[in-house]
């Protein structure tokens, strides 16, 4: 799966979660997943707590965080 494929899993909609980037189809913020990883939680632990997510969703959050570290703005698909 390419970085573009992963980033396609991230959406932003002003009417959902204040427009914060979220995992597509969920109201789970990218920043929340990155915080969980930074706190030492494993991908497996996160997936156990959020069974609707897939490993690719976690990787998408990492890809988004990486892109944000390089750029000032990362375009994501609108959820609508």
Helices and strands as residue ranges (DSSP letters): H 3-7, E 10-12, G 17-19, E 22-23, H 30-38, H 43-49, H 55-70, E 77-78
